[in-house]
Amino acid sequence: MIIYKTTNNINGKIYIGQDRNNNPSYYGSGKKLLRAIKKYGKENFTKEILEECFNEDHLNEREVFWIFYYNSRDRNIGTIYRDWE
């Protein structure tokens, strides 16, 4: 189980997410993220593992930590509730 950061290398926007299976080809599943990947191409995104977690409670807690650490809810930095484009 990991917390990851997906970065749009074109505009610098980030997405913080969690992956219980640590799938290297999984960049996130949010509609806005998937739309941005379709628009810019997956080759223009980078996925970075931020932390490994060992249970779901820790995974959920650390995802919130990293979202606030990177301030990814700020529309100028990342996305949770807004469009990446």
Contacts in CASP RR format, 6 or more apart in sequence:
PFRMAT RR
TARGET T0000
AUTHOR 0000-0000-0000
METHOD contacts of the structure
MODEL  1
MIIYKTTNNINGKIYIGQDRNNNPSYYGSGKKLLRAIKKYGKENFTKEIL
EECFNEDHLNEREVFWIFYYNSRDRNIGTIYRDWE
1 18 0 8 1.000
1 19 0 8 1.000
1 20 0 8 1.000
1 22 0 8 1.000
1 52 0 8 1.000
1 53 0 8 1.000
1 54 0 8 1.000
1 55 0 8 1.000
1 56 0 8 1.000
1 59 0 8 1.000
2 18 0 8 1.000
2 19 0 8 1.000
2 22 0 8 1.000
2 49 0 8 1.000
2 50 0 8 1.000
2 51 0 8 1.000
2 52 0 8 1.000
2 53 0 8 1.000
3 16 0 8 1.000
3 17 0 8 1.000
3 18 0 8 1.000
3 49 0 8 1.000
3 50 0 8 1.000
3 51 0 8 1.000
3 53 0 8 1.000
3 59 0 8 1.000
3 62 0 8 1.000
3 63 0 8 1.000
3 66 0 8 1.000
4 16 0 8 1.000
4 17 0 8 1.000
4 18 0 8 1.000
4 19 0 8 1.000
4 47 0 8 1.000
4 48 0 8 1.000
4 49 0 8 1.000
4 50 0 8 1.000
5 14 0 8 1.000
5 15 0 8 1.000
5 16 0 8 1.000
5 17 0 8 1.000
5 47 0 8 1.000
5 48 0 8 1.000
5 50 0 8 1.000
5 66 0 8 1.000
5 70 0 8 1.000
6 14 0 8 1.000
6 15 0 8 1.000
6 17 0 8 1.000
6 27 0 8 1.000
6 28 0 8 1.000
6 33 0 8 1.000
6 45 0 8 1.000
6 46 0 8 1.000
6 47 0 8 1.000
6 48 0 8 1.000
7 13 0 8 1.000
7 14 0 8 1.000
7 15 0 8 1.000
7 45 0 8 1.000
7 46 0 8 1.000
7 47 0 8 1.000
7 48 0 8 1.000
8 14 0 8 1.000
8 36 0 8 1.000
8 40 0 8 1.000
8 44 0 8 1.000
8 45 0 8 1.000
8 84 0 8 1.000
9 44 0 8 1.000
9 45 0 8 1.000
9 46 0 8 1.000
10 40 0 8 1.000
10 44 0 8 1.000
11 84 0 8 1.000
11 85 0 8 1.000
13 36 0 8 1.000
13 77 0 8 1.000
13 78 0 8 1.000
13 79 0 8 1.000
13 84 0 8 1.000
14 70 0 8 1.000
14 72 0 8 1.000
14 77 0 8 1.000
14 78 0 8 1.000
14 79 0 8 1.000
15 27 0 8 1.000
15 28 0 8 1.000
15 30 0 8 1.000
15 33 0 8 1.000
15 72 0 8 1.000
15 78 0 8 1.000
15 79 0 8 1.000
15 80 0 8 1.000
15 84 0 8 1.000
16 50 0 8 1.000
16 63 0 8 1.000
16 66 0 8 1.000
16 67 0 8 1.000
16 70 0 8 1.000
16 72 0 8 1.000
17 28 0 8 1.000
17 63 0 8 1.000
17 66 0 8 1.000
18 53 0 8 1.000
18 59 0 8 1.000
18 60 0 8 1.000
18 63 0 8 1.000
19 26 0 8 1.000
19 28 0 8 1.000
20 56 0 8 1.000
20 59 0 8 1.000
22 49 0 8 1.000
22 52 0 8 1.000
24 47 0 8 1.000
26 47 0 8 1.000
27 33 0 8 1.000
27 37 0 8 1.000
27 42 0 8 1.000
27 45 0 8 1.000
27 47 0 8 1.000
28 34 0 8 1.000
32 79 0 8 1.000
32 82 0 8 1.000
32 83 0 8 1.000
32 84 0 8 1.000
33 79 0 8 1.000
33 84 0 8 1.000
35 83 0 8 1.000
35 84 0 8 1.000
35 85 0 8 1.000
36 79 0 8 1.000
36 83 0 8 1.000
36 84 0 8 1.000
36 85 0 8 1.000
37 45 0 8 1.000
39 85 0 8 1.000
50 66 0 8 1.000
51 62 0 8 1.000
51 66 0 8 1.000
53 59 0 8 1.000
53 62 0 8 1.000
66 72 0 8 1.000
67 73 0 8 1.000
67 80 0 8 1.000
70 77 0 8 1.000
70 78 0 8 1.000
71 77 0 8 1.000
72 78 0 8 1.000
72 79 0 8 1.000
72 80 0 8 1.000
73 80 0 8 1.000
73 81 0 8 1.000
75 82 0 8 1.000
78 84 0 8 1.000
END
